[in-house]
Amino acid sequence: QVQLVESGGGLVQAGGSLRLSCTASGSIYNMGWYRQAPGKQRELVAGITNGGTTNYADSVTGRFTISRDNAKNTVYLQMNSLKPEDTAIYHCHADSQEESGLPVRSWGQGTQVTVSS
């Protein structure tokens, strides 16, 4: 089973920046970040394939950048120009394949990002 360890959350003022990191154990392919704010559903923030293709939520395009280091099995989320509405728990995910061949998605424990106005 893939294990994920996240880091980098915290408290920042609006307009500031934070960088999240997530390191996975085992063999993985797609990675990404979701977030969940209080009272809201979990939403995709950004994703990146093993080959480096990225996708972003419209709300973060131009402000957030996702990247990965395949040698370290680590995905990063650079968050700039943060807004109070970015406040949420951010969860990393990594996709892998079971011995049976079935795909499986693993999740990190989540890291809190709080943006003050």
ZAMARGU-4260 file (C-alpha; in steps of 0.2 Angstrom, whole numbers, plus 5000, padded with zeros to 4 digits):
<rodrens>
0) 5000/5000/5000 | 5006/5017/4995 | 5010/5029/5010 | 5010/5048/5008 | 5018/5061/5019
5) 5013/5079/5017 | 5021/5095/5023 | 5021/5113/5020 | 5004/5120/5026 | 5002/5134/5038
10) 4996/5152/5041 | 4999/5165/5028 | 4992/5183/5025 | 4983/5186/5009 | 4994/5188/4994
15) 5008/5177/5002 | 5015/5161/4996 | 5016/5143/5003 | 5024/5127/4995 | 5016/5110/4999
20) 5026/5094/4997 | 5020/5076/4997 | 5031/5061/4996 | 5025/5044/4991 | 5031/5026/4994
25) 5030/5013/4981 | 5027/5013/4963 | 5015/5027/4957 | 5009/5036/4942 | 4997/5051/4943
30) 4998/5063/4958 | 4989/5078/4963 | 4981/5089/4976 | 4963/5091/4982 | 4956/5103/4995
35) 4941/5103/5007 | 4935/5119/5015 | 4923/5119/5030 | 4906/5115/5024 | 4911/5112/5006
40) 4915/5096/4996 | 4932/5091/4992 | 4938/5099/4975 | 4952/5096/4963 | 4966/5109/4964
45) 4979/5102/4952 | 4985/5086/4945 | 5001/5079/4936 | 5004/5064/4927 | 5020/5053/4927
50) 5025/5062/4911 | 5022/5079/4918 | 5006/5084/4910 | 4996/5096/4922 | 4979/5101/4925
55) 4972/5115/4937 | 4956/5121/4944 | 4950/5137/4936 | 4951/5145/4953 | 4970/5143/4955
60) 4976/5144/4937 | 4989/5157/4936 | 4992/5157/4954 | 4997/5139/4959 | 5010/5127/4950
65) 5011/5109/4952 | 5027/5099/4949 | 5035/5083/4953 | 5052/5075/4956 | 5050/5057/4950
70) 5066/5052/4957 | 5060/5057/4974 | 5042/5051/4971 | 5037/5069/4977 | 5024/5081/4971
75) 5025/5099/4975 | 5011/5113/4975 | 5018/5131/4974 | 5004/5142/4979 | 5006/5161/4976
80) 4995/5176/4978 | 4985/5166/4991 | 4967/5172/4995 | 4956/5169/5010 | 4945/5157/4999
85) 4960/5146/4997 | 4959/5141/5016 | 4956/5123/5017 | 4964/5106/5021 | 4974/5101/5006
90) 4976/5082/5003 | 4989/5074/4992 | 4984/5059/4981 | 4994/5046/4972 | 4988/5033/4959
95) 4995/5016/4959 | 4991/4998/4953 | 4987/4983/4964 | 4995/4966/4961 | 4978/4962/4953
100) 4980/4976/4941 | 4966/4986/4948 | 4970/5005/4950 | 4970/5012/4967 | 4971/5030/4974
105) 4980/5033/4990 | 4978/5049/5001 | 4988/5059/5012 | 4983/5064/5030 | 4980/5082/5024
110) 4988/5098/5028 | 4980/5114/5034 | 4982/5130/5024 | 4974/5146/5032 | 4975/5162/5023
115) 4971/5178/5033 | 4963/5193/5026
</rodrens>
